[in-house]
Amino acid sequence: MEHIKIPVSHTFEHADRLVSVEGPLPPDTLRQLVMHSDLDAFRKPQEQLEALIDISGLPEGRIIAAVVSDVIVGYVTFHYPDELELWSQGGMEDLIELGAIEVADEYRGCGLGKLLVSSAFEEGQLENCIVFTTEYYWHWDLKGSGLSVWEYRQMMEKLMKTVDMVWYATDDPEICSHPANCLMVRMGQAVPLSSRETFDRVRFRQRFMY
């Protein structure tokens, strides 16, 4: 299938600093940037930057990043699900995972997360894909945000709903392991019925639940 990548760019001021939100960024551009020290939710900042570079080089991979000067202060990733995960079992070329979203502490609360996510869907870039995200409470910055598990869950749902991602049921063991975990999905307008049906089979292992 065709992975449509159309460059988008937005700028705004925050705390007297110019923030640029751009993507999908190619590997060469990311190599010229450094990662903000706060962006360590998944791995050390430099290691995470290397992961972003790897993702950006994939045919389906896309990185949308917020940059101040030459420092990445926020990002969101899109890529195929890991081959070891349940979500890869359908072998779907049009199933894309919103894998990670992270914003540095000092840039939270200014709408940056919403802009990062929405930018990825501009120009109809993902209308031929099913985009999903798996929200696990153990990835959430509960301490830094001061939010409870349920408040954080509500915040993430609100963010994903800005791009029309909605809650979907699943019997995936990891998601079912805690009631705050959830699966959210956006069905692109150009996704064929066959892909929708395959995705339904993937998200339910126990057929009696479907």
N, C-alpha and C positions, 0 to 999 in steps of 0.2 A: 504494500500500500504506500501511498505518498504521505510523507511526513512534512506538512506545510510549516515552514518557518519564515515568518515575516517580521523583520526588525521593528520594534516599537520603542518609544522613548518618551519619558515624562520627567519634568523637573519641578521641584518646589523647595521652599525655604523652611528650615526648621532650626531654631536656636541660632539664627544668623548664619546658617550654613546651607549651601546649595546641595540638595540631594537629587541625584539622577537615578531614575529607575529605567533600566534598559534590558533588552533581551529579545530573542534568545542570544546569549553571548557565545562566541566561538572560543575554543581553547586558547588561541593566541592572545585574545583580549584579557582573559582571566589570568593568564600568566604574568601580566603586567600589574596586577593588583595584589593587595595584601588583605588579610582577613582581620576584622576587628577582634580584639582579644576577648570580648564577651561572647562571641559565637562559638561556644564549646559544648553545646547541648548533646551533640552526637559523638564528637571526637575532638582532639586538640585542633585549634584554629588552622594551623598550617596543614595538618592532615586532612581536614575538611575541605580546604581549598583545593588540595590535590584531587580529592574525590569529585569536587565540582568540575574540575578540568576534565577528568575522565568521562563524566556524564555528558558534558557538552560536546564531546567528540563522537558520541553515539548517534546513529541515524535518527533514532526517535527521541534522544535526550535533549532537554532544553533547560537552561538556567536563566532565570530572571533575577537580576541583582540590583540592589540599591547601593550606590557608590557616592562617597564624599571624598573629594580629591582622588586619591588612588586606593581608598580603603573601602572594602565591602562591609556595609553596616546591616545588611539584611539580604536574604535570598530565598528563593523557592525552587525546588527541583522537580522535574518530570522525567520519567523513564519507564521502561518495562519493569514489571515486578520481578524480583529475584527468582531465579529458576528453582530455588529450594522452597519457595513459598507456595501456598495453596493457589494463589491468584494466577500463577503461571501455567497451571495444569490444563487450561483450555487451549494453549498454544495460540492465543489470539494476537494478531498483529495490530489490532485497533483497541487494545486495552492498555491504557497508560496510567501509571501510578503517580499521584502527587506525593512524592516521597518525603520531603522535609520542607519546613518553613521555619525560619529563624530570624529574629530581629534583635539587634543590640539594645541593651537596657535603655540607654539614653534616647533612643529613637522610637520607643514604644509609646502608644497613645496618640500618635499623630496621623493614623490612617495608613501607615506604611505597609502593614501586612495586607490590607485590603487592596492597595494599589499593586503590590507585587503579584498577588494572585490574579487579579482582574486583567493585568497586562498580558498574561499568558494566553488569554482567550480572545484578545482583540483580533480584528480582521478575519474572524471565522477560522482561526488557526487549528482549533481542536474540535470542530464540528463533525469530523469524520471519526472521532474517537469516543470511547467510553473512558472517562477519567474518574478514578476513585482514590480515596484516601482512607487509610486505617488510622484511627485516633486511639492511642494507648496512653492511659493516664501516667504511666511511668516515664514517658518522654516529656511530660509537661513541667514547666518551671513554676511549681506551686510555691516554693520558698521565695523566689525572686518576685513573683507577681503578687504574693499575698492573698491569692485566691484559694478557695476550697476546690476540691476535685470537681464538684458539680458546677461551681461558678466558671471554672476553666473550661469544662465541657461545653457550657452554654456559650462562652466566648468563641470557642472554636467552631461550633455549629453556626453561630451568627456570621462568622467570617466566611465559611464555606458556602453559606446560602447566598452571599453576594454574587456568586457566579453560578447560582442555580444548582448547587450540589445539595442533594437531599439524603436523609437517612434511609438506609436499606437494611433489611433483615439478612442475617447470615447465621450459619451454625459453626463458623470458624472457631476453633477452640480458644485461640488467643483473645479474640474479641469477646467471646462469651465468658472468659475467665474473670471479668469484672464488669459490673453494670454501667460504669462510666465509659468504657471503651465503646467505639462505634465505627460503623462503615458508612461513608458518605460517597455518593456517586452523582456524576453528571453525564447524562446521555446526550451526545451530540446529535444535532438534527439530521445529520447525514449517515448515522449509524444504521446498518441494515438489521432487519428483524432477526436474521440468523445469528448475528453477534449478540443481540440482546438475549436470545434464548441460550446461547452458549454461556454467557455470563451468569444467567440464572442457575445453570447447572453447576458452575464453578463455585458459586457462593453458598450452595447447599450440598453438603456431603450426604446428609441423611435425607433421602428422597421424600420421605413421608412429610417433611416439613415444607416442601415446595408445592 
